[in-house]
Amino acid sequence: MTKSPSFLTLENFRLECGTVLPTARLAYQTYGELADDQSNAILYPTSYGAQHWDIDWLIRSDSILDPSRWFIIIANMFGNGLSTSPSNSKDCGGSEQGFWFSHLDNIRAQEQLLREVFQIEHLALIYGWSMGAQQAYHWGVLYRDRVARIAALCGTARTTDHNIVFLQSLRTALTADPTWNGKRFEAPPERGYKAFARIYASWAASQRFYREGIYYKLGYTSLEDYLLRAWEAYYKQRDPHNLLAMIDTWLRCDVSNNSIYQGDYKKAMGAIKAKTLVMPSTTDLYFTPEDCAAEADLIPQAKYLPIPSIWGHRAGNPYQNPQDENFIRVAIQQLLTE
């Protein structure tokens, strides 16, 4: 049975875009028990489109994060439909109205959660995949004395121009639906969902993944069946305004875009004190190995360890792929014992 999240209420929460939310809510779920000395805390932020129950499959004693040893907190990022989002708050507009969430907003809320609810001052690890990795880097840069280790899987600390083109294609496809009135969707964007899902699927896995027909091994009867049931059906579960909100967060990802570093990206990356494991997929088309390797070179205590996989971006969330899961599990166990 799916476990309902807990919530932290944030009063008069000022967002980086300038909007003050009278009441914001951060949804979270915990796994395991916090040690008396609070030394076993792991923060695990959500990725694009995901809610905590979509990504907690790896929290098992025989998988990547062991809840019998670690206390793991999954924090649902703003815009994902559980935490404050356009779908559940009338105070949330869209970028057309000058409203957006940033990762700075996300980690400020997460820091308040750790401090006020759990009295956690230091994290043994922040583990993130994709947009979760973006949040992990923000923690390493902005709370540099409070994070011992970072595991950044298939994500970068700053959104590249190439990635921006991909994100704009998703946004354009969704808002090209006739139900979009320039500010909101007046009905479910059926055509938009279809186009959105196919663009996402084309980038999410490698060319070899499709060439070898891996989707047949996953139980799909054809390429179209895979696109319909694995991609379109998944994103139709999400409110389209939330999908846009999370894109707008991703578009603005830059660890140096704050009052501390004032746009000095190299200085921000060089400020990370945590032992950092940079784990791209060798076939990721969103966050390429070259982009991730360049960032690893800027981090003082970084180890660059690409996942050798044909699953593309999805290698970083291998719930259907035991080989990549085991590769990540071994690497995380080693990181946690260092």
N, C-alpha and C positions, 0 to 999 in steps of 0.2 A: 504494500500500500504506500502511495506517495505521501511523504511526510510534509505537513504544512510548515512554512518557515516562521521564524520569529521576526519581530520588527523593532528597530530602533527609531523613535520619533525625534526629528530634528526641527526645533522651533526657529522660525525666522532665519532660514538657511539661505545665505547669499551665494548665488551661483557666479561662476566666472563671467558669464554673459551679462551680468548686472541685475538680473531678476532676483528678487527676494521671495522665496517660497514661504508663506506663513507656516505651513507644516509640510515637511518632507519625511518620507519613510524609507529606511534602508532595510530590505529583507535579507535575512541570513539564515544559514543552517549550520549546525555544529555536529561533529562526529568525534567520538572518543572522549577522553577525560583530560582536563587541564591539570598538569602537575602542580604540586604545592608551590614550587619555586617558579612556575610559569615558563619553564625552559623548553617546553615541547610544543609551542604554538606554531601552526602553519596557517597562513592566509592563502586562499585559493579563489581569486576573483573570476567571475563568469566571462565568457567569450561572446562574440556577436550572435544575437538571436537566442542564446542559451539561458535557461533558468537552472537553478542549482541541481534539480533532479535529472537534468540532461547530461551533467558532467560528473556526477558523483559515483559513476560506475567504477572508477579507479581507486576508490577509497575502500580497500579490502585488505585483509592481512596477507593475501597472496598476490597483491597487485602493487601499484606504484606508491600509494600513500597508505600506510598501515595505521588504522585507528586504534589498535591495541597499544601502540607506542606513541602516537602523536595526537595532539588535539587540533583538529582541522576545522577551519571556519570558511565556508563558502559565502562570499559576499556577492549578492546580485547587483549588478551595476544599474545605475539610473537609466531608465528607458527600456528596460527589458520586460516590463509588464508586471513584475512583482514589486520591485522598488518603485519609487515615484516615477511615473511615466505619463505620456500623453493620454494613454488609455484609461488611467485611473485618477488623473488630477486635472481639474479645469484650469489650473494655473500654468500648465505646460503648453506652450504653443509650438511653433516650428521655426526653423531658421528664416523662413519668409517673414516672420514677425520679430526677428532678432533674438530668438530664444534658442539655446542649445545647452546640453550638458557637456562638460569637459571631464577628462580623466582627473584633473585637479579636484573637481567636485567629488568624484568618486572616492579618491583616496582620503580626502579630508573627512568624508563621512565614515569611511572605514577606520580611520585613526580614532575618531570619536567613539566608535563602537568598541574597539579594542580597549581603549582607556576607560570608558565609563561603565561598560557592562562587564568586562572581564578583568580589568586592571592589568592588562598586558602592556608592558613597556617595550619588550623586545620580541622580535620574531625569529624563530630558528630558520624559517624558510618562507619565502613567498613564491608560490608556484603558479605559473600562468601560461595558458596556451592562447595564441592569437591576440585578441583584444585583452585577454587576461595577462599576457606577457607585457603588453603596453603598460598596464597598470602596475605590474611588478617593477618595471624600469622606473616609473614615477616614484614608487616607494623608495627605491634605491637611491634616487637623486635627491628627493625632498625630505626623507627621513633616514638619512644615510647612517646615523649612529644607532638606529633601532632595528636594522635588518642584517642578520648574519649571513644569509645565503639567498640567492635568487636563482630560480630555474625559469628561464625564458624560452618557451617552446614556440617556434614558428611565429615570431612576432618581432617588431622593431620598436625602438624608442621614439622614432619619428616617422611619420607617414611619408613615404617617398612619392615623387611625382608620378611614377608608374602606377603605384597603388591608388593614387588619387584618380587617375583615369578610370581604373576599374570601379571605384566607388561611385564616381559620377555616372558611369554607365548603369549601375544598379538604380541609382536615384532617378535618373532620366527615364529608365524603363518603367519603374513603378508609377511615376507621376505622369507618364504619357497616357495612362488609362483615362477613359472618358469620364470616370467618376471623380477625378481630381478637379477642384474648382480654383486652383491656384493657391489655396491655403489649407484645404482639408479634403478628404475623400467623403463623398456623399453616400457611398455604398461600397461594399467589398469590391476591390479592384481586380476582378477575375483575370482580365487580359494582362494587367500589370503583374500580378502574381506569377503568371505563366512565363512572361518574359524575364522577370527577375530571377526565378528559379533556374532557368536555363543558362542565363549568364553566370550565375553562381556556380552551377555544376561544371561549366566549361573550364573554370579556373581552379576548382577545388582539388581536382585530381590530375595526375600527369597524363600525357599523351599515351604513354605505355600502359597505364591503367586501363584506358579505354581500348587500346589496341589488343590487349590480352583478354578483354571481356570479363574483368574481375567481377562486375556486377552480376553476371550469371551465377558465379560461385556464392553470391550473397542471397540467392533465391529469386532474382528478378528474371522475367521471361524474355525481355527484350530491352533495348536501350530506352525506348519510350516508356516502358513499364518502370524502369529505374528512375527516369526523370520525373515521372508522375508521382510515384509512391515514396521515393527517397528524398526528393527535393521539393516539388511543388506542394505536396501534402504537408511537409514540415513547416514551410514558411506560411502556409495558409492558417496555421495555428496562431500566428502572431498578428497583432493589430498592425495595419500598414503604417500608422503614425509612429508606432514604436520602432518599426524597421527603419524609418527615416531618421528618427532621433538617434539611434545607435550609429547609423552611417555618419551623421553630423558630428558625433563624438570622435569617431575613427578618423574622419577627415582632418580634425584639429589636433591630432596627437603630435605632441612635440614636448619632450621633457624639459626643454630650455625656455619654453614660452610661459614665463612666470617672473615675478618681481625679483627672485633671487638670482637667476641666471640671465635674464633679460635678453634672451635669444642666442646666447653663447652656447651652442650645442656641444662643442667639444669640451668646454669647461664643465658642463653638466655631466657628461658621460665620464669624464675623468674624476668627478667627485664621488662616484660610487665606491663605497668601501667594501660592500658585500662580496663574498666569493660568488662569482656569477657563472652559471652554466648556460651558454648560448647554444641552443639546440634547434637549428632549422631542419627542415627536410631537404634532402638533396634534390627533390623535384618540386619544391614549393614554387608556385607562380605568383603568389601574393607577396610573400616575404622571402625573397630569393636568398640562396646561400651566400651570394656575393654581398648583398646588403647586410646580412647578419654578421658575416665575417668582418666587414668594415667596422661595424659597431663594436664587436668583440675587441678589436685592436685598440679601441679608445678607452676600454674599461681596465683599470689596473690589475684586478684579480679575476680576469675572465678566462674561462676555458671554452674553446670552440669545439663542439662535438656534434656534427650533423648526423641526422638519422638517415641511414641508407635505405631508402624506400621508394617505391613507385606510386605510393598513395598520395603524393603531393602534399598539400596543406593538411590533409586529414591524417597524415602520419603522426601529427602532434596530439591527436585525440583518437587513438586507435582502438575504439571499443569493439570493432569488428576484425581486428588485425593483431593476433597474439604475438607475432614476430616483432612488430614495432613496439608493442606494449612491453615486451620483455627487455628490449634494448633500452627503453626509457627507464624501466624499473631498476635495472642494474646501475644506470648512470645516477639516478636520484639516490639510491642507497649509498653509493660511493660519496656523493656530495654531502649527504647527511652525516657521514662518519668522519669527514674531514675536520 
